């Protein structure tokens, strides 16, 4: 596994390396550089694997240095744990911004190599942990790392349960139907076959974990045909866009994870 160095992070996510906050913030806001937290995570064995940030609107490119960003970290010492769930690795997912729009937030995550999709665990299972911009405390970061690490066996255990849970054809469609309602609303007409579609050989299977991954990938990449009923029996049809928003990605992943746990 190749991990990112600071130069690579800067190229993909310049706001993560910013060393000051946006000018409009008051003295109450205490700047906490993302780089310092990255360093602490690294000392504890958590190394960055992915980095991206929110795009700036045209004409506001100068704000890009302060935008919300997301970094994913993996610990090489957890490889033995990963073997229990095949091609999937536990991660710490961190979000932050330097424009006052977000505190430091830490989430438990999973990364599945076969589809390069990053999953994020629902807050119902593992509450996201926050560090507000009111001062920097290394002990607080260390506590977050420990809590996240301690919860990993629980997350891995749930994945194993999903792998052992077989779904009937009807249950797979029910899963996709509920997911589509939660994502786009109950007034939309969506063929659930689009969401449970198999995209690769590794995704053939009827277990809950496989179905969850198929729905997650098809939902994230977009292209789902959505039909909206109109007046006088007319309808409007359009295709969903790929999910590129950090918040939308996190929310969609957490919704699907919680739904999967409800099927156990």
N, C-alpha and C positions, 0 to 999 in steps of 0.2 A: 504494500500500500504506500503510495506517495502522499506525503503530507505537505501542506502549504507553508512556505516561509513568508515573512512579512512583505517581501517584495511582490510575491505572487498575490497575496491578499490585497495589497494596495492597487494592483492592476485590475482586480475584479471588483473591489469594494473599497474605494478611497476613503469613504467616511469612517471606516473602521480604524484608520490610522491617524485621523484628525487629532490634533493636540490642543484644541480649544473649542469652545462652544459657539453657537450662533450668536451674533451681536445683539439680537433683540431680547435675549433672556436677561432677567434681573439678577442682582447680587445674591438672591435667595438660592438660585440654581447653583449647585456645586458640581463642577465638571469631573467626571470619572472617565478617564481615557479607556477605550476598549482594549488598547494594546496592553495595558497593565493587567487587565483581567485575563487576557490571552496568555500573558507570561505566567500568571499564577496557575492557570489550568495546565500549562505546559510543565510546570514544576511537579504537578501531581500526576503527570503521565497522560493528560488529555491533549491531543494534538489536533490542529485544524485540518479538516478535509474539504470543506466547502465554504465559500463566502460570496454573498451577493447583497445588493442594496436596492432600495426603492429608486426608480428613475425620476429625474427632475423634469418638470414641465418645460416646454420650449420657452426660452427667454429667462428661465430661472436656474440656469446651469450652475451658477455660483453657490446655490443651496445644496449642491450634491455632496459637499464635504461634511454636511451635518445630518444627512437623511438617515432614516431608519435602516438598519442592516441586520443581517442574520448570518451567524457562523455556526458550523456544525463541527463537533469534536469527537474523536474516537480514541480509545485507550488500547494500545497493542496488547496489554496484559490481559485483556478480556477475550482473547481469541478462543480460549477453552470454553467460555460461556457461549460464545457464538456458535460453536459446533453443535450445540443442542438444538439450534433453530436454523441449521443449514446455511444459507447464503446471506443471512441477516445479522447485522452488527448493532449492538447497543451504542447510543450516542448521547451526548449532551448538546442541546440546541439552545443557542444564546441569541437574544435580540437586544438591540439598544439603539439609541439615537442621540445626537448632540444638538437637536433643535427644540428640545422640550416636549416632543410628541410621545416619548416612550421612556420608561425606566428600563434598567437592566432586567431582563426576564430570562429565566432558565427553565427549559422543558426537557423531559425525557424523550428520546427519539430512537428510531430504528432506521437502519439503512439497508435496503435489499439490493445486493449487487446485480442480480440478473436483470432488473429493470431500472436501476439507477434512480429509484424513487426514494425520497426521504419521508419516513412516517413520523408523526408526532403524537405522543400519547395524550389521551383526553384528560382534562383537569379533574374529571370525576375519579380517575384512577390515581393520578399523581398531580396534585396541585402545582401550578407553575409557581416558581419562587421569584420574588422581586427584590431588587436593591434600588432604592430610590436615589435620586441625585441630590442628596442632602449631606454628602460627606463620604469619604472612601474608607472602608474598614476591611482590611485583608482577611480578618477572622470571619467576617460575614461571608466572603466569597468561599473560604475554606469550608464553612458550614454547608453552603449550598452544594459544593462538590461532594461532600460526604453524604448528604441526604440523597442526592441523585444516585451516587454509587450504591448506596444501601438498598435503593428501590429497584435496581436492575434485575435481581433475581425474580421479583414479583412480575415485572414486565415479561421476562423470558418465559416464566411459568404460564402466563396468559397466552403467549404465542403457541406454546406447546399444546395447551388445551384447545386452541383454535385449529391446530393441525390435526388433532384427534377427533374433532367434531365434523361429522359428515352432514352435508345439506342435501335434501332432495331437490329435484328440479324446481318444484314449486317454492321451496324455501329460498333458493337462489334468486328467483324472480321477486319474492317478497322483500329480500334484503335490498336488491337494486331499486325496487319501487319506493321503499321507505327512504333510502338515500337520496333519490331524486326529489322526493317531496321536501326533504330537509334542505336540499341545495337550491331548488328552483321554485318551490311552492306547490301546493296541492291543486292549483288551478291549471297546471300545465299537463299536457298529454305527452308522455315519453315512453317509447318502446324499451322495456327493460333489457331486451336482448343486446342493445347497444352498450350497456354498462357491464354486462357479464361476458362480453365477447372475449375470446381467447386470442391473444396477440402473439404468443410464442409457445413453444413446446413445453417449457418449464411451468407454464400456467395452466396446464391441463390438470383437472382434478376437481373433486366435489367437496373438499374440506373447506371449512370456514375461512381459514387463513388464505387459501388460494383464491377463493371468491372475493374476499376482502381486497386482496392485492389487485385483482382484475378490475374491480369497480373503482378503486383508488386511482389506478393508472388511467383508465378511460375517462374518468372525471377530470383529472388534472390536465390531460393533454388536449381536451376539448374535442369538438367535432360532433357532439351529441345533437341530434335533431330534436328540437323542442317546439311543440305545437301549442299555440295559445288560442283558446276559443274566443271568438268575437261575436258581435251582435248578428242576429238573423242567420245563425248557423254557420257563419263564416269563420275561418281560422287563419292564423298567421304562423308561418313556419320560419325558424331560423336555427343556426347551428351555434352551440356554445363555444366560447373562446377558451383557449388554454389559460390556466390559472397562473398568473405571473406575480400577482400581489402577494407580499409576505403575509399580511393579515389573513387574506382569503385562503392562502395555502395552509396556514396553521389551523384556521377554523374548520376547513374542509377535512383535514386529516383527523382532527380531534373528534369531529362529528362521526366519521366513519369508524374510528376506534371504539367510541362509546357504543355505537350501533352493533359492532361486532361482539363486544362484551355482553350486550343484551341477548345475543343469539346463543351464548354459551349455556 
